[in-house]
Amino acid sequence: MAQAKLRTDRIELVPLSDEHLKYEIELDADPQVMRYLENGRPQPREEVEAAHRRRLALAEQAPGLGFWAGFVDGAFVGWWALEPPRRPDQGPAEGQAELGYRLLRRHWRQGLAKEGSRELLRHAFEDLGLNRVFAETMAVNTASRATMASIGMRHVRTFHLRFDEPIPGSEHGEVEYAITREEWRNLRATEA
């Protein structure tokens, strides 16, 4: 299954490609965008290029999953992703995916993270037939946690990972939020 183009009222979500690398470099160069990610610092170009290759490869390895570049009125705003679980504590890859998103700071607090994430949930459950979608962030990342809650995901657990280079806030752990297909359908029914 090829990765689909997706659309919301405001956002065009297109499968990530090489033409989007320049946007990823800009996104990952912002210290505020990266403060709760990777190693808590802006990423140099060579690290972004390596991450870009891994993101593109995912679409080949996991049919229907992958990364999407998001555009509003032709302007890049960020990316969204559905990835298979990577660690044993995340559960089996079959029937579930991890939701992720990263937006340019100038597009924060406009409801875009929520809007794009809702569309990826719809895609995961309706188009791909997945049973569960989860998302993770640092416990101190209140903005991302609020986005997860706003799309119907619930806090499942707080856990601690070991990092070679801990970043401020990592001592409080990571959190996992999740939603099942049944919970998503019930939520959609109450919104209708």
C-alpha positions as CSV (number, residue, x, y, z in Angstrom):
1,M,0.0,0.0,0.0
2,A,1.4,3.3,-1.1
3,Q,1.4,6.2,1.4
4,A,-1.7,8.3,0.8
5,K,-2.0,12.0,0.4
6,L,-4.3,13.4,3.1
7,R,-6.2,16.6,3.5
8,T,-7.9,18.5,6.3
9,D,-9.8,21.8,6.1
10,R,-6.5,23.7,6.2
11,I,-3.7,21.3,5.8
12,E,-2.5,19.4,2.8
13,L,-0.5,16.3,4.0
14,V,1.8,14.9,1.3
15,P,4.1,11.9,1.7
16,L,7.6,13.1,2.7
17,S,10.1,13.2,-0.1
18,D,13.5,14.6,-0.9
19,E,12.1,17.9,-1.9
20,H,11.1,18.5,1.8
21,L,14.6,18.1,3.2
22,K,15.2,21.9,3.3
23,Y,12.1,22.2,5.5
24,E,13.2,19.5,7.9
25,I,16.6,21.3,8.2
26,E,14.8,24.5,9.1
27,L,12.5,22.8,11.5
28,D,15.3,20.9,13.3
29,A,17.5,23.9,13.6
30,D,15.1,25.7,16.0
31,P,16.2,25.2,19.6
32,Q,12.6,25.7,20.9
33,V,11.3,23.0,18.5
34,M,14.0,20.6,19.5
35,R,14.1,21.2,23.3
36,Y,12.0,18.1,24.1
37,L,13.3,16.0,21.2
38,E,16.4,14.0,20.2
39,N,19.1,15.3,22.5
40,G,17.4,18.6,23.3
41,R,19.4,20.7,20.9
42,P,19.2,21.9,17.3
43,Q,20.3,19.2,14.9
44,P,23.2,19.9,12.4
45,R,22.5,19.3,8.8
46,E,24.2,15.9,8.6
47,E,22.0,14.6,11.4
48,V,18.9,15.9,9.7
49,E,19.9,14.3,6.4
50,A,20.4,10.9,8.2
51,A,17.0,11.3,9.9
52,H,15.4,12.2,6.6
53,R,16.8,9.0,5.0
54,R,15.3,6.9,7.9
55,R,12.0,8.7,7.5
56,L,11.8,8.0,3.8
57,A,12.8,4.4,4.3
58,L,9.9,3.9,6.8
59,A,7.3,4.3,4.0
60,E,9.0,1.4,2.2
61,Q,9.2,-0.8,5.3
62,A,5.7,-0.3,6.7
63,P,3.0,-0.1,4.1
64,G,0.6,2.9,4.6
65,L,2.7,4.3,7.4
66,G,5.3,7.0,7.1
67,F,5.9,10.8,7.4
68,W,3.8,13.5,5.8
69,A,4.9,17.1,5.1
70,G,2.1,19.5,6.0
71,F,1.3,22.6,4.0
72,V,-1.2,25.4,4.6
73,D,-1.8,27.6,1.6
74,G,1.4,26.3,0.0
75,A,3.6,27.1,3.0
76,F,5.3,24.3,5.0
77,V,4.1,24.1,8.6
78,G,5.7,20.9,9.8
79,W,5.4,17.1,9.6
80,W,3.2,14.4,11.0
81,A,4.1,10.7,11.2
82,L,2.6,7.2,11.8
83,E,5.4,4.8,12.7
84,P,5.5,1.2,13.8
85,P,6.6,0.6,17.4
86,R,10.4,0.5,17.8
87,R,11.0,-0.6,21.4
88,P,9.8,-3.8,23.1
89,D,7.9,-1.8,25.8
90,Q,5.7,-0.2,23.1
91,G,4.1,-3.5,22.3
92,P,3.7,-5.4,19.0
93,A,3.9,-3.6,15.7
94,E,0.9,-5.5,14.3
95,G,-2.2,-3.4,14.5
96,Q,-0.7,-0.3,16.0
97,A,1.4,2.8,15.2
98,E,3.0,5.7,17.0
99,L,1.7,9.2,16.1
100,G,4.3,12.0,15.9
101,Y,4.3,15.6,14.8
102,R,6.7,18.5,14.7
103,L,5.8,22.1,13.7
104,L,7.7,25.2,12.9
105,R,7.4,27.6,15.9
106,R,5.6,30.3,13.9
107,H,2.7,27.8,13.4
108,W,2.3,26.8,17.1
109,R,-0.9,27.6,18.9
110,Q,-3.1,27.7,15.8
111,G,-4.6,24.2,16.2
112,L,-2.6,22.8,13.3
113,A,-0.9,20.0,15.4
114,K,-4.4,18.9,16.5
115,E,-5.9,19.1,13.1
116,G,-3.2,17.1,11.3
117,S,-3.1,14.6,14.1
118,R,-6.8,14.0,13.9
119,E,-6.5,13.3,10.2
120,L,-3.7,10.8,10.9
121,L,-5.9,9.1,13.5
122,R,-8.7,8.9,10.9
123,H,-6.3,7.5,8.4
124,A,-4.9,4.9,10.8
125,F,-8.3,3.6,11.9
126,E,-10.4,4.0,8.7
127,D,-7.9,3.5,5.9
128,L,-5.3,1.3,7.5
129,G,-7.5,-0.6,9.9
130,L,-5.2,-0.2,12.8
131,N,-6.4,-1.1,16.3
132,R,-4.4,1.3,18.4
133,V,-2.4,4.6,18.0
134,F,-0.1,5.8,20.7
135,A,2.1,8.9,21.1
136,E,5.0,9.7,23.5
137,T,6.6,12.8,24.8
138,M,8.6,14.1,27.8
139,A,6.3,14.4,30.8
140,V,7.2,18.1,31.0
141,N,6.1,18.8,27.4
142,T,2.7,20.2,28.4
143,A,1.9,21.6,24.9
144,S,2.3,18.2,23.2
145,R,0.4,16.5,26.0
146,A,-2.5,18.9,25.6
147,T,-2.6,18.2,21.8
148,M,-2.7,14.4,22.5
149,A,-5.5,14.9,25.0
150,S,-7.4,17.2,22.7
151,I,-7.7,14.5,20.0
152,G,-9.1,11.9,22.5
153,M,-5.9,10.1,23.5
154,R,-5.6,9.2,27.2
155,H,-2.6,9.0,29.4
156,V,-1.6,5.4,29.6
157,R,1.7,5.5,31.6
158,T,4.7,7.4,32.7
159,F,8.0,5.7,32.2
160,H,11.8,6.4,32.3
161,L,14.3,5.8,29.5
162,R,18.0,6.0,29.9
163,F,19.7,8.6,27.8
164,D,23.4,9.1,27.1
165,E,22.9,12.8,27.3
166,P,19.9,13.6,29.5
167,I,18.2,16.9,28.8
168,P,16.4,19.2,31.2
169,G,13.2,17.6,32.3
170,S,14.1,14.1,31.4
171,E,14.3,13.3,35.2
172,H,10.5,13.5,35.2
173,G,10.2,10.7,32.6
174,E,8.3,10.1,29.4
175,V,4.5,9.7,29.0
176,E,2.5,7.6,26.6
177,Y,-0.9,8.5,25.4
178,A,-3.1,6.2,23.4
179,I,-6.5,5.7,21.7
180,T,-8.0,2.5,20.3
181,R,-10.2,2.3,17.2
182,E,-13.2,1.7,19.4
183,E,-12.5,4.7,21.6
184,W,-12.0,6.8,18.4
185,R,-15.3,5.6,16.9
186,N,-17.1,6.4,20.1
187,L,-15.5,9.9,20.3
188,R,-16.5,10.6,16.6
189,A,-20.1,9.5,17.4
190,T,-20.3,12.0,20.2
191,E,-18.9,14.8,18.1
192,A,-21.4,14.2,15.2
